[in-house]
Amino acid sequence: MPPTSADNPTTTQQRRLKRFVRQPDRLPNRQLTPKGLQMLAAIERYRLLPTSMLERMVPGDRSNNNKHLQTLFHKNLASRFALTTRWGTPGEFVYYLDSAASLNVLQEHGLIELSAQEREQHLAIIRYNREKNWANMRMDPDQENKLLFIQHELMVSRFHFLLEMACRHPKLAPHVSLEQWKQGPELWNSVDVPAVRMDNGELVELARTKRLPHRPDAFFTLRFPGNPEDQQFSHFLYEADRRRERTARFQVKLRAHYHYIVKQQRNRQAPYNVQRIRAVLTETITTKWRDALRKAAAHPIVSKTPSPLFWFASSEELTASVQEGKKTVPRYLVQPEIIFTPIWRSCVDDKTFKLPD
């Protein structure tokens, strides 16, 4: 009787593809499918995207979707790395692009349309990913700083995922759509604001100005087709705060937002080109820190009186554990519509807001 895999447990293991090494010769007959192209387009759109989000962004069985991701990796169309879990084992894969060939494939199949300027912006991100070489981060002496950057980018990706998936929800899709999303260096700018000093406990603006960076993490537009034509679009800026800076530095960031949007209305110029920014949304990691930031935002250094421009939410409300069958998963994976519930609070009072209040 011939031996079976049960008799030789290494046989099955030998047949498996290696997780961190590409083996294209082991997949000679695997083809790039429309589903694989959808996944590739999502990775390009999100910069860094974990498996748990990716496998839910296209229809079909999640184990089958994972095979398509496997094909993208071994065919060298997408790269990936795994962050270490608190138990010291590799966690889920995070996918990204570091080859212009991937961008070419998406353009050839009509999944993205880019102007020359937009293509150069996308290629700059690909070059940056290739330079940082995220897949070999564990051997990098700058590993800690890279990890902080990755955690921040994954927080931005999670918020983007929430918006996109909530807009696909059967009950919400007829009423709201994610019209556009921008993030990263294409939004970077600066703004000149009055310098300030304290005089007998009062904040006084001076005649001279100080230049502050204006670098939101993202800009997005929601469309509400059921509204009157001139009220269909709401525009927002988004900040992902991981409590890496003191409140004083955070106040300077909000001061830049306030002068850029309210005082100077520069949102009417590129790269935004919109008449109004409805709110600057800040998501931070805990409810306690959310309230600390709300208090900081009410300080006169941000604006003379607390501004309703600034809204705050806690990641704890988005990542709370919920049941999915027999498993426990983070809420954002199965209930993305939570992003459209009243989870936002201003620095003016305790009133809660929901998008697009």
N, C-alpha and C positions, 0 to 999 in steps of 0.2 A: 504494500500500500504506500503511495508516495507521501512524503511529508507535507503537512499543511502549514498555513501561517500560524495556527495555534501551536504546532510543534516547534516552530521557529519564530518567536515573537519579533525578531529583528527584521523579518522579511517585509512586513507591512510598513515598519518605520522607514526602511530603505526606499520604499516606493514613494514616500511623501516628498513633496518639494520642500527644499530648504526655505525657512522663513526669511532669512536675511541675505541670502545669496541668490542672484538671478540664475535660472537654469532654462534658458529658452529652448535648448535642444530637447528638453523633456516635454515640451508642448508644441511639437512640430505641426500638429493639425488644428491647433486652437486659432480661431479667427476673431478679428475685432468685429463685434456685433453692434447693432444699434444701441443695445443696452449698455455695452461697454463704452460706447461713444458718449452716451448720456452721463455716465459716471466720470469720464474724463473731463467733460465740460463742467461738471460740478466742482471737480478738484481745481480746475483753472479759475473758476468763479470765486472760490472760497480761500485760496492761498494755502491754508492748512485745514485738512478735513479728516476727522476720525472715522473709523469704520462704522461705529454705531450710528452716526448720522448718515453716512454715505449709503449704507445698505437700506435705509428707509426712504431715500430720495427718489428711488425708481421703483416701479411696480414689480411684484413678483416675490417669490420665496427668498428669504434673506440668505440662506445657505447657498442658493444658486447665485445670488448677487455677489456673494463673496468669491465665487469662482471667476466671475468677470473681473473683479478687482485683482485677483491672483494673475489673470492673464495680462492686465495692464502693467503689473509690476515685472513679470518675467519677460514680457515683450519690450521692456525698457521705455514704456510710454508714461509711466508714473513711478515716482520713488516713494519710499516709505521708511518710517522709523517707529519704534515703540518706546514710550516713556516707561520708566520703572515704577511699579506699584509700591505701595507702602510695605508690602511683604517681600520686596526685593526681586520680584519676578517681572518679566516683560509684560506690559499692559497691551491694550489694543493698538493696532497700527494707526498711524497718522499719515495721510497721503499728501503729496505735494508734487509740483512739476519743476524739473530742473533741466529741461531740454527743449530747444526751439522746435524740434521735430513734433512734439506733442501739440504745440500751437498750430503748426502747419497742417496736421491731420484734422484738427477741429475746423480750421478755415476751409480746407478742401471739401469737407463733408457739409459745409454750410451751417455748422452749429454756432459759430460766432462770426460776426461781421465787424471788422476793425478798420478804422481810418489809419493812415500811416502813423499819425501821432499816437493813437491808442495802441497800435501794435508795438511801438517802441516802449510805451509804458509797461505793457505786459511782458515784453522781453527783458526789461530792466528787473522785474520781479523774478523772472526765471534765472537771470544771471546772479541775482542776489542769493537765491536758494542754492544755486550750484556752488557759489563761493562759500556759503555757510556750511554746506555739506551736512545737513541735519542728520543723515543716516549714520554718520560716524561721530555723533556728538559725544558719546560716552568716552571717547579717547581724546577729547579736546580739552586743553588746559583752561579754556574759557567756558567750560560746560555750564557753570552756575548762571552766568549772564545769559547764555543762550536759552537755558531752561526758563528763565524769567520771561524772556521775549516770547517763547513758544506758549507758555501758559497764558500770557496776555492775548496772543493771537487766537488761541483756541476759545477764549472767552468771547472775542469778537465774532468768531465763526459760529459759536453757539447762538448768539443773539440773531445773527443773520439767518441761521437755520430756523429759529423760532418764527421769525417773520415769514419766511418763504413757505414753511409747512403750514402755518396758521392760515395763510392766504389760499392754501389748497383745500382746507377743511370744507367738507360738503355744505355746511351751514353758512360758512363765511365767504366762500369763493365767489358767489354771485354779487357780493356787496363790497369786497375790498380786494385790491391786488397790490403787489409790490412792484411799483412802476420802475424804480431804479435803485441801485445800490452802488456806492463808491466808497473806497477806503484806501488808506495809505498815503504815500507821498504826493499823489496827484491833488490832494486836498491841502497840502502844507502851504502856509503863508505866514505873514506877520502883520501886526497892527500897531500903530503909534497911539499911545494913551497918555493922558496927563500924569506926570510924576506926582507923588503924594508924600506928605509928611504929617506927623502928629503934632498938634499945637494945643497944649493944655487939655489933652485927652480927646481932642477933636481931629478928625481926619481932614486935611486941607489939600486941595489940588493945586499944583504949581503951574506956572506959565510954561515951563519946559515940558517936553514929552519924553516918554520912554518906550522903546520898541519891545513888544512882547511877541513870542511865537503864537501862531494860531494853527493848531494841529489836531483837529478832532479825529477820533479813531474811525468814524464812518459818517456818511451822509446818505439818507435814503428818502424816498418819496412813496407815499401810499396814495392810491387812487380809489375814490368812492363813486362808482358810476351812477348810483342812484341820486346823488346830490345835484343841485343846479350846476350848470356848466362851469360857472365861475367859482364853485366851491368844491370841485371834485378832487383837488390835489392838496395834500398836507405834507410838508417837508420838515425833516428832523435831522439834528446832529446827534451822534451817539458817542459816549465816552465809557470805556471799560476801565474801572478802577479796582486794582487789586491791593489797595492799601500799601503801596510802595513809596508814598510820599506824604509829608506832613500836611496838615490842613492849610498852613500858610501858603505853601506852594500850590495847593489845589485852588485856593482863592485867587491866586494870580492867573491861573488857567481860566477860571470863570470870569475874571475881569476882562481878559482878552476876548472871550465870547461875547460878553455884554457890549463892549465897545464896537466890536466887529459887526454885530447883528443889530443892536438897538440904536446905538449912537451914530454909527457911520453907515449902516445899511449896506455893507459891502457884499452881503449875500446876493445882491442884484447883479453882481459882476461874476466873471469866471472865478473859480470852477463851478459855482452853484447856479447862477443865472435864474434865481427865483425871487419873487416879490417878498416872500415872508418865510422865515423859519418859525414853525409853530412852537418848538421847544428844543432845548438841549437836554437829552436824556443821559443820566449817569447811572449805570448799573455797578454796584459794588458788592463785596463778597458777603457781608453780614448785615442784619437789620440794625444792629447796634452802630456799626460804622456808617450805614446809610443815614441815620439820624444825626450822627456827628457831622457828616458832610452837609446835611440840610442846615444845620446851625451855622456852619462855616460860610455857607452860601448867602446867609442873611447879613453878613458883616458889611459895613459901609465901604470897605475896600473893593468889594465886588461891584456894588451899585449903591447909590445914596439911600435908597429904600429897597427892601427885599424884592427881587424881581420874579414874576411868575414865569419867566422864561425857563427856569431850571426845574427839572423833575428828577426824582431819585427812586430807585428800586433796589431791592436786595436779591442777590443770586439765590439766597436760601429759599425764596418762594418759587424759583424756577427749577431748582435741582432737588427738591424734596422727593423722598422715595415714594413710589406708588407701585401697586401690583399690576403686572402684565402677565396674565395666566398664572403660572406657578413661580414666576420670577419677580424680583423687586428691581425696578429700573428708575432712573431719574425722570421726574415729571416731564421735562421738556421733550423727551423722546416720544411720549405717547399722548401728551396733552399740550401741544404747542400753542393751542388757542388761548392759553393762559396769558400770553403776551398782550391780548386785547381785553383783559379784565382790569379792574381798578387796582393795580399794584403800584402805581406811581404816586409819589407825594411831592409837593412843592416845598420851598423854603419860606413861603408866605404864611401858610397855616397848615392845619392837619387834614385838609381836604384831600381825598384820593382822586386820581385821574386814571382814565383808560385811553388808549389810543383809539380815536384821534380827538379827544376832548379839546 
